[in-house]
């Protein structure tokens, strides 16, 4: 057997392992396994944390795609938790606004209904062991207490500066010091923590038909968006 040295030590485990692009997400997944949770519990908890520390890549406003291997049945399954296109995103609606193409960004983009929240719920209902609310704990704590801005988020905030500056909410959230984020500085998302706690306690209905949905729809309506309640 030949071994190739890469400069990194291999990570070995006998009872379970969690891999994620951020250490806090991996720690959250491992915590769920230590509490007796399933691999799905670990994956959902890790994904929730990524929505906090990697908000430019994941979050409740996004979609979810997952491959599941059922070892007992010897079967591979996939979950496509991507949402439908907005009801108001029709050709006529864009033409009435004087557009001949769909904007890539902004309230007039072809926004889809976020599927991640329902994806978390579907995965948990089928293969979860721990209470649904428990999976949210690490993400809520990080959003409330704050975390050190990772390099990826800091790098993203530079080319995204113009877009983030246009809106008061994104400006306050991602440019609290009126400049791009810097790696290592503390960043907290108290509003996200509140929303995650609502979803944890009320399930997906809170997000899709409750107060969160109403706030999203109202926000987009003020800006002429095509996604409504």
Buried (B, 14 or more C-beta within 10 A) or exposed (E): EEEEEEEEEEEEEEEBBBEBBBEBBBBBBBBBBEEEBBBBBBBBBBBBBBBBBBBEBBBBBBBBEBEBEEEEEEEEEEBEBBBEEBEBBEEEBBEEEEEEEEEEEBBBBBBBBBBBBBBBBBBBEEBBBBEBBBBBBBBBBBBBEBBEBBEBBBBBBEEBBEEBEEBEEEBEBBBEEEEBBEEEEEBBBEEBBEBBBBBBEBBBEBBBEBEBBEEBBEBBBEEEBBBEE
